Amino acid sequence: MAYKICVTIAEKTPKKLIQAVKKAIKKSNYVEIRFDFLNPSQIPESLELVKRYLKRSVCTLRPKSEGGKFSGTEKERLAILKLITEYNPFLLDVEYNTLRKNNQFTKYIKKSSTDLLVSWHNFKKTPDYSALNKVLNKMTKFSKNVKIVTTARSTNDSSRVLSLYNSASKLNLIAFSMGEHGKMSRILCLFLGSPYTYVSLGKAIAPGQFSLDEIKSVIKI
């Protein structure tokens, strides 16, 4: 069985972005375009450059409060997310907290033809299973596509996140842990049902992330 991968693209200019997308899409199933690495004024131009690849793209505009680079106002960010929605990407990654706090925005996304990936990150630790499962259940109210990522301080932490797959048979769940202790969970999640895992073209974008070449040497892609 061949497993699927998604290459994270985090470039700072439209030109470098399209170059990276073209390179990654030849070697992977999907790309995650981190629009928050761009100057907000460059995002419309970038969307036009990459629009032919958006059917295989997970689009993300992560704010600083969620570990991203976007430093504008939340009103500006929501407006850009709406613009991205109009291009109908494969998935639009929006944080659980964003959806929970912005009812009108959430209704707008749900009425669109764009599939939503609701995500939740914990950059400090891995909560206990009960807390993780509670968050998971709340997230499913917004979408069947769910992403839960925590920071692992031990291998037990990453095992706890992976155990979420036991109660996620009807979901497209992406769950793994960041950091060295969570590194293998980025591979093991595929065997447990994750639709894909995230990799980099070269240098890791997130702690513990495998490169495209590294993961291809380990599993069949």
NORMOGI-V124696 format. One line per field, one symbol per residue. ss: DSSP state (H for helix, E for strand, - for the rest). A space follows every 10 residues. Layout:
BEGIN
ss: ???
END
This chain:
BEGIN
ss: ----EEEEE- ---HHHHHHH HHHHH----E EEEEHHH--H HHHHHHHHHH HHHHHHEEEE --EHHH---E ---HHHHHHH HHHHHH---- EEEEEHHHHH H-HHHHHHHH H----EEEEE E-------HH HHHHHHHHH- ----EEEEEE E---HHHHHH HHHHHHH--- -EEEEEEE-H HH--HHHHHH H-----EEEE ---------- EHHHHH---- -
END
